[in-house]
Amino acid sequence: MKRRLAALIPAVALAALAVPVATATSASAHAACGSSPSDQDDSSWGYYANGANERTGSSTGCASRGIAYSNDRLDYHCYTVGNDGYTWTFVRNDTDAVYGWIRDDLLSNGGSFDYCGF
């Protein structure tokens, strides 16, 4: 029995090496710096953030266009998933007319529910 098992193990190992391995490479869904999607979220305005950067893309590596404060009214356009694994919402700050991306955990209700669909 041990001999059969000993002979079987190398065969199984070789077969395992011959099988291609699928890797998890999801399509890049994040918004590149400078991207501005259309308004796809028809929810009412009035959302806010407390001192959150409005960035040119869904990454902290993208430049900040301004800061959204708790007294600013935000209009959500849509969300995407950043390379950091967080969801980000593209907003128009109705108070100062600045457009930008804000990470959803910094927004008053967790961000938009409408996917941007890049």
C-alpha positions in Angstrom: 0.0 0.0 0.0 2.8 2.4 0.9 4.5 1.7 -2.4 1.4 2.5 -4.4 0.9 5.7 -2.5 4.5 6.6 -2.9 4.2 6.1 -6.6 1.0 8.1 -6.8 2.2 11.2 -5.0 4.8 12.2 -7.7 2.2 11.6 -10.4 -0.4 13.8 -8.7 2.3 16.5 -8.1 3.2 16.5 -11.8 -0.5 16.7 -12.8 -1.0 19.6 -10.5 1.9 21.5 -12.1 0.4 20.9 -15.6 -2.9 22.5 -14.6 -2.9 26.2 -15.4 -3.6 28.3 -12.3 -6.2 31.0 -12.6 -5.2 34.3 -11.0 -7.6 36.9 -9.6 -7.0 39.8 -11.9 -10.2 41.8 -11.9 -10.6 44.6 -14.4 -9.4 47.9 -13.0 -12.5 49.6 -11.9 -10.9 52.6 -10.2 -11.3 56.1 -11.6 -8.0 57.3 -13.0 -6.8 60.8 -11.9 -8.6 63.3 -14.0 -11.8 61.3 -14.7 -15.2 62.9 -14.4 -18.2 60.6 -14.9 -21.7 61.9 -15.7 -24.4 62.2 -13.0 -26.0 58.8 -12.7 -27.4 59.2 -9.2 -30.8 60.9 -9.1 -31.0 61.0 -5.3 -31.7 64.2 -3.6 -28.8 66.5 -2.5 -27.9 67.4 1.0 -25.1 64.9 1.7 -22.0 66.1 3.4 -18.5 65.2 4.5 -16.5 66.7 7.3 -13.1 67.8 6.0 -12.7 65.3 3.1 -10.5 65.9 0.1 -12.3 66.1 -3.3 -9.8 64.3 -5.5 -9.3 64.1 -9.2 -9.6 60.3 -9.1 -10.4 57.4 -6.7 -7.0 57.4 -5.1 -5.2 59.3 -2.4 -2.4 59.6 -5.0 -4.6 61.9 -7.1 -4.5 65.6 -6.5 -7.1 67.3 -4.3 -9.3 69.9 -5.9 -10.8 71.1 -2.7 -12.2 70.1 0.7 -15.8 69.2 1.5 -17.0 70.4 4.9 -20.0 69.5 7.0 -21.9 72.7 5.9 -21.3 72.0 2.2 -24.1 70.4 0.1 -22.9 67.5 -2.0 -24.6 66.0 -5.1 -23.6 62.4 -5.6 -23.0 61.3 -9.2 -21.9 57.6 -8.9 -19.3 55.4 -7.2 -16.5 53.1 -8.1 -14.0 50.9 -6.3 -10.5 52.3 -5.9 -7.3 50.3 -6.1 -7.2 50.6 -2.3 -10.3 48.4 -2.1 -12.5 51.2 -0.8 -15.5 52.6 -2.6 -15.3 56.2 -3.8 -18.2 58.6 -4.9 -17.8 61.3 -7.5 -19.5 64.4 -6.1 -20.3 67.9 -7.1 -19.9 70.3 -4.1 -22.9 72.5 -4.6 -21.4 75.1 -2.2 -18.3 75.9 -4.2 -19.0 74.1 -7.5 -16.0 71.8 -7.1 -16.2 68.3 -8.6 -14.2 65.4 -7.1 -13.9 61.9 -5.7 -14.4 61.3 -2.0 -13.9 58.0 -0.3 -17.3 56.7 0.8 -16.4 56.1 4.5 -15.9 59.9 4.7 -19.4 60.7 3.4 -22.5 61.2 5.6 -24.4 58.2 4.3 -21.7 56.0 2.8 -21.8 57.5 -0.7 -23.7 56.8 -3.9 -25.5 53.6 -4.6 -25.2 54.0 -8.4 -22.1 52.4 -10.0 -20.1 54.5 -12.5 -19.6 51.6 -14.9 -16.0 52.4 -16.1 
